Amino acid sequence: KNLEYGGNNFTVTVTSTSGLENDYNIYIFREEPEDKEFKFELSTYSIYSNIVTGIKPLTIKNTLISNFNIKNGTAKIIKFDKNAAYIGTGDTIELYDSNNELRYSYALSVETDLNGDGEVTAIDARIALRYTNGDYTLNYIGILLGDMNQDGEVTPIDAREILQMIVE
C-alpha cells in the first residue's frame, strides 16, 4: 500500500508462534513536499516578444533581478557592454530553475538607451541623428526606444527630445 499525503491508517496483524493473533493500528502522517516548481512574476517590467521592457535608465543588476520575484530558481545577467555599470539595452537575463537548468532567456531594453550602457546621454541622441541620416543601423528594439514621440520612426525631433531628457 502506498503512503498518501496526509494521514494514513494501517492495520497490521501479528501472529505469535503459539497462533495467537493481535491487530495493531498504525497511523502515519506524510507531509506534502515543498513546492519546487520554478516560477517568476514581474512586478515592474513587462515582456514583449522575449524582450523585457519598462526598465528605467541607471538600473543596477540587483534591482532588475529582484523585480523578477523568482521562486525556486536563480537569474544571471549577460552583459552586452562589459564596462557598463548599469543594465543596458542588449543585455540578457537568463532564468534557471533549482536544478540549474536554463528555463528562460530574455533580451533587456532600457528606455531610451540606444548604445547599451544603461544611461541616457548625448551619445544616444547622436545615434538617433546618425540613424536618421542613414549613417547608423538600429534594430527593432532600437527604433522602439529611439521613437520618443511614438510616431513610428526615429527622426531629428526624437533626437532633440532625448537631449531634452538629459538636461531636465
Long-range contacts (C-beta under 8 A, 24 or more apart in sequence): 3-28, 3-30, 4-30, 5-30, 5-31, 5-32, 6-30, 6-32, 35-71, 35-72, 36-72, 36-98, 37-71, 37-72, 38-70, 38-71, 38-72, 38-73, 38-95, 38-97, 38-98, 38-103, 39-70, 39-71, 39-72, 39-73, 40-68, 40-69, 40-70, 40-71, 40-73, 40-95, 40-104, 41-68, 41-69, 42-67, 42-68, 42-69, 43-67, 43-69, 47-106, 50-105, 50-106, 50-107, 51-106, 51-107, 51-108, 51-109, 51-141, 52-93, 52-106, 52-107, 52-108, 52-109, 53-109, 54-111, 55-87, 55-108, 55-109, 55-110, 55-111, 56-110, 56-111, 57-86, 57-110, 57-111, 57-112, 57-113, 57-118, 57-119, 57-120, 58-86, 58-118, 58-119, 59-86, 59-87, 59-110, 59-118, 60-85, 60-86, 60-87, 61-87, 64-93, 64-108, 65-93, 68-93, 68-95, 70-95, 72-97, 72-98, 73-97, 73-98, 73-103, 74-100, 80-116, 81-115, 81-116, 81-117, 81-118, 84-116, 84-117, 84-118, 84-119, 85-118, 86-110, 86-117, 86-118, 86-119, 87-118, 88-113, 88-115, 88-116, 88-117, 88-118, 89-113, 89-114, 89-115, 89-116, 89-118, 89-141, 89-142, 89-145, 90-116, 91-116, 107-141, 109-141, 109-144, 109-145, 110-145, 111-145, 112-145, 112-146, 112-148, 112-162, 112-165, 113-145, 114-138, 114-142, 114-145, 114-146, 120-162, 120-165, 120-166, 121-166, 122-163, 122-166, 124-162, 125-159, 125-160, 125-162, 125-163, 125-166, 126-159, 128-154, 128-156, 128-158, 128-159, 128-162, 129-156, 129-159, 132-156, 132-159
